[in-house]
Amino acid sequence: MSEKELGRRALLRYYLPIWAFISIAAITGLWILFYIRYSTDGLPLGWDTPYYIWRIHSAAASGAVSFVFGLRYYNFLYPTIGSWITVAGLDAFWVEAIVPLSLWIVGTLIIVALVREEMHDTKASLIALGAGSTWFGFLRLSSDLHANLLGLVLMLCGTWLFLQTQAEVRPRLLAAKTSGLGGIILLSTFAHVETAIFISATLVLALILSLWRSLVSFRKFVTILATICLSLLPGAVIFWFQQQWIASPLQGRLPAIPTMSLVTWFLYLGPVGLAALVAVVMIFYLKLMRISSPIIALTFSWLLLSLGIGFAQYLNQSITPFSERAIILMPTPFLAAITIPRLAALKKLTSQLKGIAMISMIMIGGSTLYYGNTGHQFYNSFISDSASASLHYLQSSGAIDVRKAIFIVSDPPGQPGIGEHNSFWVGAFLGDHYTYLGRLDFLMTGLETPFADDQSAQVSRIFFEGLPLNQVPNMTIVYIEDFNSPAPLPNFFLTFLQPLGKNVYEVNRAAWNPNLVIIPAYSSVLSSSGGWYWSARTWTRSGSSLELNSTRPTQVATASVDFAVPQDATYNVTLRIWDGAPSNPISVMLDGKTTTQLTYHGTFTAVNATVFKGTLSKGVHTLTLAVDNQPSLPQYVSLDYISIKQ
């Protein structure tokens, strides 16, 4: 090798630490920016972050063994490690602020080390550094999917060993490296089993491709394949049982989740990911590359699996969460390191240090600006100032015994998952607790609130099955205004809600009247068809009204509300409704049977219309409004609340 070439390589190695510093500075700068812009009261960022804070507290309080058993051995490693850090003196809130950032940085450095070891090319290492530090996978997972992030970092270590085993010729080291690979995979399944399964499937696919291209001997192929499969088996069994438990509330099926839009695909790829994907297409179109090394086989196997699982969501909506994770984890850093130097149009640029520096700066600078503008979608405390104040009050005052309390939360109309998220925040501040997702009247009757949405129904069932039902009558029911709907709190709720602090209430059982239950309509709709919406109105007593206003009706519009009856008795069901101009009549059905038909008199006042009077059995009943679609009349409804009086 010429002296000039040696000098050039030495110079490139000299610049690698400099770019590593720039990369880490960009990551840290983004992190600080997000905290300054989006944190509420200095709380950690991310939707699922309060869940991990809660679990860290639980692991520290109950001990690792009890905690792991309580989680059914599923994804317990991250909160367990977090609990050990808290024992050392760092609060769980700070753990969630520091550890994800540290994992992002460590993961980036592992990628660079892996590329440098396998490709023996400092230029490719610099490109991997720029692409790794701005990888959307790290950005997204570090926001709130922290168990996923730990699993990914561990599996990146396993990937390094996986590639090493294919090149190792010494039997003793081969056995040691293979054992290390198996141990890391097993450990990763306890960090985040889904991530471990995904990366392991990538390794298997890459191994098959390497065998086909004669990059690995058949003996090594069998040894490595057996190691991966056997190491993954315990985690796969745990995952299977976990999925059965998750699916049980919905009679054995997973909830249907809306699929990703094209815009979401672009967002999840990120600027570097999109550029790398275009580069892959160009490389293969121009036939500039072949599968000539294990790392290339790994990278394109990973890409194929990411895209395959990503598109699978359009065949089955229940796997949408897994499809999203697969797209998030598209192997952008490896793709960039492999494809960019091979692009004919960039060869002259990438042959010089200045060109590599320019490409890395564009990656880091452009992606930093992009993530700075889109970060609010993932990096946010996702809690209001008043809700934070309410939880701080409960934490500091000791006003309730959390072991003997039930926190009631709700999913606002069209926003499944909000109630579960708010329960996580309760856990983050107060530790292990009981939660009821749904309406207060159902809880007071001892029944589960019905939901038409899969996500809400699933979470509600899990919460409900965790309640000590025989003790509920003696437990404190805590109502935090920000965690419930309708908001703001209707005045008639104050007849049975006793203030504990700002926006925090305790249900006064003595003041609760089970013989007269008032249900705000807009926040209680179970299902609907047609153009229903809600709007704040001055005449309402529940804050907003459930409304329908169509001048050219094309279908019969329906809206259903469930209510609970505590005992067999005679009841009056009354609607408080705005009497507007003549419109299509409203047919009212109870449990599928028509009870009456409401017509408008044009008084433009609020009226109480009794729609049912008779005997109802104990349990859940459904009230349905069906608005006719005569084209000569508009469809109009403005409904405040429904009262059920015994």
Buried (B, 14 or more C-beta within 10 A) or exposed (E): EEEEEEEBBEEBEEBBEEBBEBBBEBBEEBBEBBBEEBBBEEBBBBBBBBBBBBBBBBBBEBEBEEBBEBBEBBBBBBBBBBBBBBEEEBEBBBBBBBBBBEBBBBBBBBBBBBBBBBBEBBBBBBBBBBBBBBBBBBBBBBBBBBBBBBBBBBBBBBBBBBBBBBBBEEEEEBEBBBBBBBBBBBBBBBBBBBBBBBBBBBBBBBBBBBBEBEBBEEEBBEBBBEBBBEBBEBBBEBBEEBEEEBBBBBEEEBBBBEBBEEEEBEBBBBBBBBBBBEBBEBBEEEEBBEBEBBBBBBBBBBBBBBBEBBBBBEEEBBBBEBBBBBBBBBBBBBBBBBBBBBBEEBEEBBEEBEBBBEBBEBBBBBBBEBBBEBBEEBBBBBBBEBBBBBBBBBBEEEBBEBEEBBBBBBBBBEBBEBBBBBBBBBBBBBBBBBBBBBBBBBBBBEBBBBBEBBBBBBBBBBBBEEBEEEEBEEBBBBBBBBBBBBBEBBEBBEEBBEEBBEBBBBBEBEEBEBEEBBBBBBBBBBBBEBBBBBEEBEEBBBBBBBBBBBEEBEEBBBBBBBBBBBEEEEBBBBBBBBBBEEBBBBBBBBEEEEBBEBEBEEEEEBBEBEBBEEEBEEEBBBBBBBBBBEEEBBBBBBBBBBBBBB
